[in-house]
Amino acid sequence: MSCAVHASGLRYDYPSGHPALRGVDLHVEHGERVAVLGPNGAGKTTLMLHLNGLMLGEGALEVAGLEVSSGTLHDLRIRVGVVFQDPDDQLFMPTVREDVAFGPLNMGLDRPAVDERVREALAAVRMAHVIDRAPYQLSMGERRRVALATVLAMRPRLLVLDEPSANLDPRARRGLLDILEPIERTMLFTTHDLPLAAELCERAVILAAGRVVADGPTAEVLADSALLAAHDLELPAGFDLSGVALRPRPEGGAAALAARS
């Protein structure tokens, strides 16, 4: 099953008339990890919401082997997992167990299969110990991990994360990177966290005013200070890009859940 993204001339205007996407061309192949960078208002989140049909614009868009349309939404949302920036937008059940089980139950799986997926997904994000706690009792970093588990329990082919490191302290951010590293999925990250992009993504795309203005190897894109400055992006003060190594990709499933399809 394909998990690629092929967007050609993708356009979207908000009801106010504001153009959010102005003809986006983006092609992501199976297994790639791509960071979508850009300033606030660039269209990053709008693009992300198109990938599983939460928004429907104009132009051609094929994701995970499906043309994105009102008629493909059910299958699309099984194949494409989206993790929102605010985990409270994703967690709404009384317990962590029920939140992680929600997606698999709606796929029609029987209870033993659902329970297995819940256990595996929480183990993958190192949150098995909170299975019977209420999400509101958890820290931001813990809730973000559980939100990721709700998506992993669906076993999607494509994983899309919107600002995954936003509002995390350094320890929680590092823990999140350690969890994401072994996951074998095609991944798209929308992020302002340029060091995260440097560590996790082989490729970076800069979106500005609803258009792709740069696309290339992450190290090369982030090394172009003039390009970054032109689009209101910058590395942290004193950050040495040459000292950052791209995290290695495991050869076939270091994590039991991540290796399954």
N, C-alpha and C positions, 0 to 999 in steps of 0.2 A: 504494500500500500504506500503510495506517495505521501510524503509529509512536506513537500516543497510549497513555496509561495510564489505565485506569478501574478504580479499586478502591472497592468498597462493602462496608462491614462486615467488612473483612479482619481475621481473628483468627489468632493462632498461639501455642500454649503449648509451651514446651520440655518434653522428657521428664521433667524434674524436677517439672513442674507449674507452673513460673514462667510467667506470661503475658507474652509479649514484645510482641504486637500485640493491642490490645483494641478492635477495631472501627474500623479506619482507613478513612476516606473520602478519596480523593485522585484528582483528575482533571487530567491533563496533556495539553494539546493539541499537535498537530503543530507542530514548530519551536520550542517553548518551551525555555528553559533555567531549571531550577528547582533551588534550593539547599534541601536537606533538613537542617535544623539541629536541634540538641538536645544535651543532656548525655549523658555515658556512660550506657548502659543504657536510653536512650530508645526503642530499637527501630529505629534508623536502618539499621544493617547488616542486621538481620533483614528489614526491608522491602525493601532492595536485593536480597537473595538470593531473594526471591519473584518478582522481575521477570523472571528467566529460568528459574524453576522449580527453582532449587537448594534451595529450601524450598517446601513446599506446605501452605498453611493452609486455613482455612475462610472462607467468604464469597465474594463475586464479584470476580474479577480478570481483566481483559482487557488484554493488552499487545501492541502492534504488530499489532492486528487478530486476535489469537488468544486464545481462552479458555485461561488457564493451567491445565494438567492434565497428568497423566502421559502422555496420548496426544498432546500437542502439543510435547513438549520438544525434539525434533530441529529442527523448523522455528522454534520460539521462540528457540533459542540461535543460530540464524543471523541472526535479525532483531534480537536484543538482545545488545549487547556489554557485558560487565561487566569493569571493571578493579578488581582487588582492592587494598586498602590496602598489603599487603605484596607487592611484585613477585615475591618468591621463591616465593609460592604459585602464580604464573602461568608462571614460567620454569623449565623442567625438562629441556630438550634440551641436547646438548653445545655447540651454537653458536647465535648469534642468528638466523642464517639458518634453521636448523631449527625454532626456536621460532616464528618468524613464519610459516613455511610450514605448521605443524602444522594449523591450522584450515582453511585453504583445501584442503589435501590431503584432510582428512576430509569436506569438502563434495563430493569427487569430481571436482575440477577437474584438468585435465591439467597436466603439468609446466610448459609455457610460460606458461599462465595463472597458475599458482602463483608462478612466478618474477617475473612482472610485478607481482603483488600484493605480493610481498615487497619489491621495489624501491620501489614507490610508498609503502607503509606506512612503511618506514624513512626515506624522503625526507621524508614528512610530519612525522615527529618528529625530523628532523635527526640521524639516527643511521646513515646509510648507511655511514659509514666504519668501523663496528664489525661489519659483517655476518658476518665469519668469526671473530669473537672469542667466547670463552666468556662467558656472562652473569655468572658469578661474578667475572670480572675487571673488571667495571664498577662505577662508583659507584652509590649509591642513586638519585640523580637520573637517571643513565643507564639503570639497570635499570627505573625507572618509565616512562621514555620507550619502552623496548623492549616493556614489558608493554602499553602503549597501542597500540603497533604491531601486536602479536599480535591485538588486537581489531579495529583498523582494517582489517587485511588481510581480515577477513570481510565488510567493507562493511556493517555493521549499520545499521539505520534508527534505533535508539535506543541511546544511549551512556550507561552508568551508571558513575560513578566514586566509589569509596569512599575518602574522606579523601585526595584526590589530592596535597595539599601536605604531608602529614604527614612529619616527619623530614627535610625538605629545607632546605638553607641558603638564604639570601635570593636568591643568584644562580640556583640551580637552580629555586627556586620561580618566579622571574620568567620564566625560560626556559620553564617548563611553561605558564604563563599565555599566553605568546606563541604557543605551539604550539596550545593549545586555542582561542584566539580565532577563527581563521578556519575552524574545522571546522563544516561545515553539517550538523548533526544535532540532533534532539531530545536534550537532555541532562538528566540528573539527577545532582547532586553531593550526597553526604552529606559534611558537613564541619563542623569546629569553627573553620575559618578564615573568620571573618566578612568580613574585607577581600576575600578571594577571591570570596565570594558577591557582594559589592558591585560588583566589577569585571566579573564574568562573567554573572551571573544577573539576569534581569528580575524574577524572582519568588522568594520565600522562603517555606518552610513550616517551622514549628517543631513537632517531634514531642516529646512528653513522656509518659513512662509508657505508651507504646504507643498514644497518641492524638494526632491533629492538634489543636493548641491555637491555632495562628495560621496564616494564609495570606494573603499580600498582596504588593504590590510590595516588592522587597527594600529599597529606600531607606526606605520607611515602617516596615517591620518592624524594621530595624536602628536606626532613630532612636528607637524606643520603649524607653528604658532600663529602665523599670519592667517591661515585658514580658520583656526579656532577663534581667534580674536574677531574676525569678520562676522562670526555667527554667535557671538556672546558666550563662548565656551572657553574655559581655561583649566589647566591642571592646577592642583593645589600649590601654594607657594612653597618653593624648595623641593618639589617632587621631582625625583630623578627617574625619568622614563626608562633610561638604559639599565636601571637596576631592577626592573620588573620583568619577570619571566612569565610567559603564557603557561598557565597550569596545564599539565599533561592530561590528555584524554585517555581514559582506560581502554584497554583492548577488550571490548565485549563485556560489559556488565559487571562493574565492581560492586554495585549495589543490586540486590536481588530484585527489587521492584523496578529499578530503572532499566534493567536489562530486558524486561518483559515487554511484549507488545500485544 
